């Protein structure tokens, strides 16, 4: 899992704007806006080939992740403006401490077997999300 710097929050007399403008041209396959009531849990699953970017819009959520191979758990509290990426093969669950709202953006990373035009997407993800080890982006054959 990769924790990213919080999004910028701009306020004016109209309300608030949470800006996540450093996404460049990453191709998302799915975008979800989720509302979860306090004391409810979502997730408890992992994905073989997707990364998920979460942006917390409102509330507080306890995030628990565990890579299914090394079994090292991570747990933290995310609140308004926080964002993080769940990587492939990370078991993850989000438990709402308060009523919560978040955006969930799903994207797939290139592997050695994908067309070369997808390699650009992989390099963009490495550059923009600060992954230090590009090998983490490679999928493991199962």
FENHUZI-V195317 format. One record per residue. N is the residue number from 0. RES is the residue in three letters. SS is DSSP state (alpha for helix, beta for strand, coil for the rest). BURIAL is # if it has 24 or more other ideal C-beta (glycine too) atoms within 12 Angstrom, else .. Layout:
n = [N & N]
res = [RES & RES]
ss = [SS & SS]
burial = [BURIAL & BURIAL]
//
This chain:
n = [0 & 1 & 2 & 3 & 4 & 5 & 6 & 7 & 8 & 9 & 10 & 11 & 12 & 13 & 14 & 15 & 16 & 17 & 18 & 19 & 20 & 21 & 22 & 23 & 24 & 25 & 26 & 27 & 28 & 29 & 30 & 31 & 32 & 33 & 34 & 35 & 36 & 37 & 38 & 39 & 40 & 41 & 42 & 43 & 44 & 45 & 46 & 47 & 48 & 49 & 50 & 51 & 52 & 53 & 54 & 55 & 56 & 57 & 58 & 59 & 60 & 61 & 62 & 63 & 64 & 65 & 66 & 67 & 68 & 69 & 70 & 71 & 72 & 73 & 74 & 75 & 76 & 77 & 78 & 79 & 80 & 81 & 82 & 83 & 84 & 85 & 86 & 87 & 88 & 89 & 90 & 91 & 92 & 93 & 94 & 95 & 96 & 97 & 98 & 99 & 100 & 101 & 102 & 103 & 104 & 105 & 106 & 107 & 108 & 109 & 110 & 111 & 112 & 113 & 114 & 115 & 116 & 117 & 118 & 119 & 120 & 121 & 122 & 123 & 124 & 125 & 126 & 127 & 128 & 129 & 130 & 131 & 132 & 133 & 134 & 135 & 136 & 137 & 138 & 139 & 140 & 141]
res = [UNK & UNK & UNK & UNK & UNK & UNK & UNK & UNK & UNK & UNK & UNK & UNK & UNK & UNK & UNK & UNK & UNK & UNK & UNK & UNK & UNK & UNK & UNK & UNK & UNK & UNK & UNK & UNK & UNK & UNK & UNK & UNK & UNK & UNK & UNK & UNK & UNK & UNK & UNK & UNK & UNK & UNK & UNK & UNK & UNK & UNK & UNK & UNK & UNK & UNK & UNK & UNK & UNK & UNK & UNK & UNK & UNK & UNK & UNK & UNK & UNK & UNK & UNK & UNK & UNK & UNK & UNK & UNK & UNK & UNK & UNK & UNK & UNK & UNK & UNK & UNK & UNK & UNK & UNK & UNK & UNK & UNK & UNK & UNK & UNK & UNK & UNK & UNK & UNK & UNK & UNK & UNK & UNK & UNK & UNK & UNK & UNK & UNK & UNK & UNK & UNK & UNK & UNK & UNK & UNK & UNK & UNK & UNK & UNK & UNK & UNK & UNK & UNK & UNK & UNK & UNK & UNK & UNK & UNK & UNK & UNK & UNK & UNK & UNK & UNK & UNK & UNK & UNK & UNK & UNK & UNK & UNK & UNK & UNK & UNK & UNK & UNK & UNK & UNK & UNK & UNK & UNK]
ss = [coil & beta & beta & beta & coil & coil & coil & beta & beta & beta & beta & beta & coil & coil & beta & beta & beta & beta & beta & coil & alpha & alpha & alpha & coil & coil & coil & coil & beta & beta & beta & beta & beta & beta & beta & beta & beta & coil & coil & coil & coil & beta & beta & beta & beta & beta & coil & coil & coil & coil & beta & beta & beta & beta & beta & beta & beta & beta & beta & coil & beta & beta & beta & beta & beta & beta & beta & beta & coil & coil & coil & coil & coil & beta & beta & beta & beta & beta & beta & beta & coil & coil & coil & beta & beta & beta & beta & coil & coil & coil & beta & beta & beta & beta & beta & beta & beta & coil & coil & coil & beta & beta & beta & beta & beta & beta & beta & beta & beta & coil & coil & coil & coil & coil & coil & coil & coil & alpha & alpha & alpha & alpha & alpha & alpha & alpha & alpha & alpha & alpha & alpha & alpha & alpha & coil & coil & coil & coil & alpha & alpha & alpha & alpha & coil & coil & coil & coil & coil]
burial = [# & # & . & # & . & . & # & . & . & . & . & . & . & . & . & . & . & # & . & # & . & . & # & . & . & # & # & . & . & . & . & . & . & # & . & # & . & . & . & . & . & # & # & . & . & # & # & . & # & # & # & # & # & # & # & # & # & # & # & # & # & # & # & # & # & # & . & . & . & . & . & . & . & # & . & . & . & # & # & # & # & # & # & # & # & # & # & # & # & # & # & # & # & # & # & # & . & . & . & # & # & # & # & # & # & . & # & # & # & # & . & . & . & . & . & . & . & . & . & . & # & # & . & # & # & # & . & # & # & . & . & . & . & . & . & # & # & . & . & . & . & .]
//
